Amino acid sequence: MSERQIEMLWKCTSCGARNLGRHSVCPSCKNPKDGSEEWFMPDDTAAAPTVTDPALLALATAGAHWRCGFCGSDQRSDDGACKSCGASKKEGTSLDALDEPAAAVPDPAARAASAPAAAPPRPKATPRQMAIAFACMVLSCGGCGACIWHLGKPEILEARVASVAWEQRVKVDRWQVVGHEGFAEARPPQANGVKSLGPREHHREQVVDHYETEHYTVKEQDGTKTETYTERESCGETCTTSSKSCSEKCTPNKNGFATCKTTCSGGSRSCKTKYCDKRKTRQVTKYKDVRKSRQVPRYRSEPRYAEYFSWKAWEWKPNRVVKAAGAATTDLRWPADEEINAGVRLEEGETERSAREACYRVDFVAPGKDGDRSFPHVCATPEEFLRYPVGSPHRLRVQGQELVEIDPGRDAR
């Protein structure tokens, strides 16, 4: 960007003479320039001569003139008093300040009149109105979800015990001699009465039966050959230069001169690499198909034999289960010793051990609009079972068809 100073013109209103900007007094009629006589640019600013004289350059760059507050004539920035009437510069005004538009101060009354009227305050909703609005929202937005929640909601039912059933059983294991058969690796160290039963098939193995000739083809190297190919390589540059354009803009200095700045764009040079196809050669390996053969084994399954044994060993073995059961009553009892040991005869060295198991079931029935609803329940202990005699009333907490709780608190609803 380049910068230069040019001289502006002004027209005397007294004699009509066109004067150079350097003059603050008309050379023809000797009248001083005043505020009514504005500077103007030459017809062709590009052809206007550049100010090179040092004295004129000092005037051009000295700053804006000031206007006398008494006679209205224009004075140079370095003049301390008006050359026409002698008034002080302090009483004058810079031409820069005269050109600045005054900030508009809005009229408070007009602003208040133009402002939109304030909206009246919304009345606060009552609790009843809020409840109705919430119910509408649920019905419109979550009807399906509300139905699903209602179907899965726990309910309290008045029920009675329709039937009960129980079973208490004793499982008896006996320590006795048990006979076994098997190969040597299955025989325990404490086995006795071991007898050989002769060889038996222990397992089968895959053994080579014969070989067959299999033919196949492989690729093997067979020298080299010359191959021609094309490769792109850099072969210079392609460059372009954009056209250059310049424009000059002149701005008044408020002192009879103007600053002209020239701005240019374009004229830059850009290049990019150019590529060309180039023929080349290289040596590549050649291959040929070679027919070969190999011997492939074929297998057969053959049995392998080992000595088979019989033996005896002491161990615990389930012997019997003795049950006591009942229905429609909660009178519990375990099988008596006479029942457990009836007809039992132990051989020398034999002994027995027992374990107890029990199952307690209660069936509740609750009336419903579509008929009675049944809810079975398995008790964990006999004490719990005894709390539900047939016909006794109970309150049930259920969810769907599942029993959740028996005899919940009175505040369950």
C-alpha positions in Angstrom: 0.0 0.0 0.0 1.4 3.4 -1.0 0.4 6.8 0.3 0.7 10.4 -1.1 -0.6 13.9 -0.5 -2.6 15.9 -3.0 -3.9 19.5 -2.9 -7.7 20.1 -2.8 -9.6 23.2 -4.2 -12.1 25.7 -2.9 -14.3 28.3 -4.6 -14.4 31.8 -3.3 -18.1 32.9 -2.8 -17.1 36.5 -3.2 -15.4 36.5 -6.6 -15.9 33.0 -7.8 -12.2 32.2 -8.1 -11.0 28.6 -7.8 -8.2 28.5 -5.3 -5.7 25.9 -4.2 -6.2 24.4 -0.8 -3.0 25.9 0.6 -4.6 29.4 0.5 -6.7 30.4 3.5 -7.3 33.9 1.9 -8.6 34.3 -1.8 -5.6 35.5 -3.8 -8.0 37.4 -6.1 -10.3 39.4 -3.8 -8.3 38.9 -0.5 -11.4 37.6 1.3 -10.7 34.9 3.9 -12.1 31.4 3.4 -15.1 30.7 5.7 -17.3 27.7 6.6 -19.5 28.2 3.5 -16.6 27.5 1.2 -15.9 23.8 1.3 -12.8 22.1 -0.1 -13.5 19.7 -3.0 -11.4 17.1 -4.8 -9.8 17.7 -8.2 -11.9 16.3 -11.1 -9.4 13.5 -11.6 -7.6 12.6 -8.3 -5.4 10.0 -10.1 -4.0 12.8 -12.3 -3.6 15.3 -9.5 0.0 16.1 -8.8 1.6 14.7 -5.7 2.7 17.2 -3.1 6.5 17.0 -2.8 7.4 20.5 -1.6 8.6 20.2 2.1 6.7 23.4 3.1 3.4 22.1 1.5 4.0 18.7 3.0 4.2 20.3 6.4 0.9 22.0 5.8 -0.7 18.8 4.5 0.3 16.8 7.6 -0.2 19.5 10.2 -3.7 18.4 11.1 -7.2 19.8 10.6 -7.9 23.6 10.4 -10.0 25.3 13.1 -12.8 27.7 12.5 -13.0 31.1 14.3 -15.9 31.4 16.7 -16.3 35.1 15.9 -15.8 35.7 12.2 -16.3 32.0 10.9 -13.1 32.0 8.9 -10.8 28.9 8.6 -7.4 29.1 10.3 -4.5 26.7 10.1 -3.9 24.3 13.0 -0.7 26.0 14.0 -2.3 29.5 14.1 -2.8 30.6 17.7 -5.2 33.4 16.8 -7.5 34.3 13.9 -5.7 36.2 11.2 -8.9 38.0 10.2 -10.3 39.2 13.5 -7.6 38.3 16.0 -9.8 36.0 18.1 -8.0 33.3 20.2 -7.9 29.7 18.9 -9.4 28.7 22.2 -12.7 30.3 21.1 -12.6 28.3 17.8 -13.7 24.8 16.9 -11.6 22.1 15.1 -13.1 21.1 11.7 -12.8 17.5 12.8 -15.2 18.2 15.7 -17.6 20.0 13.4 -17.9 16.9 11.1 -18.7 14.5 14.0 -22.5 13.9 14.3 -24.0 14.7 17.7 -25.3 11.7 19.6 -29.1 11.8 19.6 -30.5 11.9 23.1 -33.8 10.2 23.3 -36.8 12.1 24.7 -37.9 10.2 27.9 -41.5 11.2 27.2 -41.4 10.0 23.6 -39.7 6.8 24.7 -42.3 6.1 27.3 -45.1 6.8 24.7 -43.6 4.4 22.2 -43.0 1.6 24.6 -45.5 -1.3 24.4 -48.0 -1.5 27.2 -47.1 -4.0 29.9 -49.1 -7.2 29.9 -51.4 -7.7 32.9 -50.1 -10.2 35.5 -51.4 -13.8 35.1 -53.6 -15.0 37.9 -52.1 -17.8 40.0 -53.7 -21.2 39.5 -55.6 -22.7 42.4 -54.7 -26.2 43.8 -57.9 -27.6 42.2 -57.0 -26.2 38.8 -53.5 -27.7 39.0 -54.9 -31.1 39.9 -57.3 -31.0 36.9 -54.4 -30.0 34.6 -52.3 -32.8 35.9 -55.1 -35.3 35.4 -55.6 -34.1 31.8 -51.9 -34.5 31.1 -51.9 -38.1 32.4 -54.9 -39.0 30.3 -53.6 -37.4 27.1 -49.9 -38.3 27.4 -49.7 -41.4 29.5 -53.0 -43.3 29.3 -51.4 -46.6 28.3 -48.7 -46.3 30.9 -51.3 -45.6 33.6 -53.3 -48.7 32.6 -50.2 -50.9 32.8 -49.3 -49.4 36.2 -52.9 -50.1 37.4 -52.7 -53.7 36.2 -49.4 -54.3 38.0 -50.4 -52.5 41.2 -50.4 -54.7 44.4 -53.8 -55.5 45.8 -55.0 -56.7 49.2 -57.4 -59.7 49.2 -59.5 -61.3 52.0 -58.8 -65.1 51.7 -59.2 -68.4 53.5 -57.2 -71.6 53.7 -58.9 -74.0 51.4 -56.6 -77.0 51.8 -53.2 -78.0 53.3 -50.9 -80.9 52.6 -47.7 -82.0 54.2 -45.1 -84.8 54.0 -42.2 -85.6 56.4 -39.8 -88.3 55.3 -36.7 -90.0 56.6 -34.0 -91.0 54.1 -31.8 -93.9 55.2 -28.3 -94.7 53.8 -26.5 -98.0 54.7 -22.8 -98.6 55.1 -22.4 -101.9 53.3 -20.3 -104.0 50.9 -21.1 -103.1 47.3 -19.8 -105.1 44.3 -18.2 -103.4 41.3 -16.6 -104.3 38.0 -14.1 -102.3 36.0 -10.5 -101.9 34.8 -7.6 -101.5 37.1 -7.6 -97.7 37.0 -11.2 -97.6 38.3 -10.5 -99.9 41.3 -10.1 -98.1 44.7 -7.2 -98.9 47.0 -9.5 -100.3 49.7 -11.2 -102.8 47.4 -11.2 -106.5 48.5 -12.2 -109.7 46.9 -10.6 -108.7 43.7 -11.0 -111.2 40.9 -9.8 -111.2 37.3 -12.6 -111.5 34.7 -10.1 -111.8 31.8 -9.2 -109.4 29.1 -11.8 -107.1 27.6 -11.8 -104.2 25.1 -10.5 -101.2 26.9 -10.4 -98.7 24.0 -9.8 -98.4 20.3 -6.8 -96.8 18.5 -6.3 -95.5 15.0 -3.3 -97.3 13.3 -1.9 -96.9 9.8 -3.5 -99.4 7.5 -1.8 -98.5 4.2 -0.5 -95.5 2.2 -2.1 -94.0 -0.9 -0.4 -91.9 -3.6 -1.8 -88.3 -3.7 -1.0 -86.0 -6.6 -0.9 -82.2 -6.2 0.5 -79.1 -8.0 2.8 -76.4 -6.7 4.3 -73.2 -8.2 8.1 -73.1 -8.4 10.4 -70.3 -9.6 11.4 -70.5 -13.2 13.9 -67.7 -13.8 13.0 -64.0 -14.4 11.4 -61.9 -17.1 11.5 -58.2 -18.1 8.3 -56.4 -17.4 7.5 -53.0 -18.8 5.3 -50.6 -16.7 4.3 -46.9 -16.6 5.0 -44.7 -13.6 4.1 -41.0 -13.1 7.0 -38.8 -12.2 7.5 -35.1 -11.6 8.5 -33.3 -14.8 8.5 -29.6 -13.9 5.9 -27.0 -12.8 2.9 -25.3 -14.1 2.8 -21.7 -13.0 0.1 -19.0 -13.3 0.2 -15.3 -12.4 -3.0 -13.6 -11.4 -3.8 -10.1 -12.9 -2.9 -7.2 -10.7 -5.4 -4.4 -10.0 -4.9 -1.2 -8.0 -7.3 1.4 -6.8 -6.7 4.8 -5.1 -8.9 6.3 -2.4 -8.4 9.9 -1.3 -9.6 11.2 2.2 -9.7 14.9 3.0 -7.3 16.1 5.8 -9.7 19.0 6.7 -6.9 21.4 5.9 -7.0 21.9 2.1 -5.1 18.7 1.4 -6.1 15.0 1.0 -4.3 11.8 1.8 -4.5 9.3 -1.1 -3.8 5.6 -0.5 -3.3 3.1 -3.3 -4.3 -0.5 -2.6 -3.4 -3.3 -5.0 -4.6 -6.9 -5.2 -3.6 -9.9 -7.4 -0.3 -10.1 -9.2 0.7 -13.2 -7.2 2.4 -16.2 -8.8 1.3 -19.8 -8.0 2.9 -23.0 -9.2 2.0 -26.7 -8.9 4.0 -29.8 -9.8 3.4 -31.3 -13.2 3.5 -35.0 -13.6 4.3 -37.1 -16.7 4.0 -40.8 -17.6 7.3 -42.5 -17.9 7.9 -46.0 -19.3 10.2 -48.2 -17.2 11.3 -51.8 -17.0 12.0 -54.2 -14.1 12.9 -57.9 -13.6 10.2 -60.1 -12.1 10.2 -63.7 -11.1 8.6 -66.3 -13.3 6.8 -69.3 -11.9 5.8 -72.6 -13.4 3.3 -75.3 -12.3 5.1 -78.5 -11.1 3.2 -81.8 -10.7 4.2 -83.7 -7.6 3.0 -86.7 -5.5 3.2 -87.8 -1.9 2.2 -90.8 0.2 -0.8 -90.2 2.4 -1.5 -92.6 5.3 -4.9 -94.2 5.7 -6.0 -95.5 9.1 -8.1 -98.3 10.6 -9.6 -98.6 14.1 -8.2 -101.5 16.3 -9.3 -102.5 19.7 -6.9 -102.5 22.7 -7.5 -105.0 25.5 -6.8 -104.8 29.3 -7.5 -107.0 32.3 -11.0 -106.6 33.7 -11.8 -107.1 37.4 -14.6 -107.5 39.9 -14.2 -106.4 43.5 -16.1 -105.4 46.6 -15.8 -102.2 48.7 -17.5 -100.7 51.7 -19.5 -97.5 50.9 -22.6 -95.6 51.8 -25.6 -96.4 49.5 -29.2 -95.2 49.6 -31.4 -97.9 51.2 -34.9 -96.7 51.7 -37.2 -93.6 52.3 -39.9 -93.8 54.9 -42.7 -91.2 54.7 -45.5 -89.7 56.9 -48.0 -87.5 55.1 -51.3 -85.8 55.6 -54.0 -83.6 54.0 -56.7 -81.3 55.3 -55.0 -81.3 58.7 -52.0 -79.7 60.3 -51.3 -82.7 62.7 -47.6 -83.2 61.9 -45.6 -86.3 62.8 -42.4 -88.0 61.7 -42.3 -91.7 60.9 -41.8 -93.7 64.1 -38.7 -95.9 64.7 -40.8 -99.0 64.2 -41.8 -97.8 60.7 -38.2 -96.9 59.8 -36.7 -100.1 61.1 -39.5 -102.5 60.1 -38.0 -105.7 58.5 -34.5 -104.3 58.5 -31.6 -106.7 59.0 -28.0 -105.6 59.1 -25.1 -107.9 58.2 -21.8 -107.9 60.1 -20.1 -104.6 59.9 -23.1 -102.8 58.4 -24.5 -99.6 59.9 -27.1 -96.9 58.9 -27.5 -93.2 58.9 -30.6 -91.1 58.4 -31.6 -87.6 57.3 -34.9 -85.8 57.5 -36.7 -83.8 54.8 -40.2 -82.1 54.8 -42.5 -80.3 52.5 -45.5 -78.1 53.7 -48.1 -76.6 51.2 -51.0 -74.3 51.9 -53.6 -73.3 49.3 -55.4 -69.9 49.8 -58.6 -69.1 48.0 -59.9 -65.5 47.6 -63.3 -64.7 46.0 -63.2 -62.6 42.8 -65.7 -61.1 40.3 -64.8 -63.9 37.8 -64.7 -66.7 40.4 -62.4 -67.9 43.2 -58.7 -67.2 42.8 -56.2 -69.7 44.2 -52.8 -68.8 45.6 -50.5 -71.7 46.6 -47.8 -71.2 49.2 -44.9 -73.5 50.4 -44.0 -73.0 54.0 -40.4 -73.0 55.1 -40.8 -74.3 58.6 -43.4 -76.5 60.5 -44.0 -73.5 62.8 -45.1 -71.4 59.8 -47.3 -74.3 58.5 -49.2 -74.6 61.8 -50.3 -71.0 61.6 -52.6 -71.8 58.6 -55.3 -74.4 59.6 -58.0 -75.2 57.1 -60.7 -72.5 57.0 -58.7 -69.8 58.8 -59.0 -66.3 57.3 -56.1 -64.3 56.1 -55.3 -61.1 54.2 -53.1 -61.5 51.2 -51.0 -59.0 49.3 -50.9 -60.2 45.7 -49.5 -58.7 42.5 -51.2 -60.2 39.4 -51.3 -64.0 40.2 -48.3 -64.0 42.5 -48.6 -64.1 46.3 -46.4 -61.4 47.8 -47.2 -61.4 51.5 -49.5 -63.1 54.0 -51.3 -61.1 56.7 -49.7 -57.6 56.0 -50.3 -54.8 58.5 -53.6 -53.1 58.7 -52.2 -50.0 57.0 -51.3 -52.0 53.8 -54.2 -50.5 51.9 
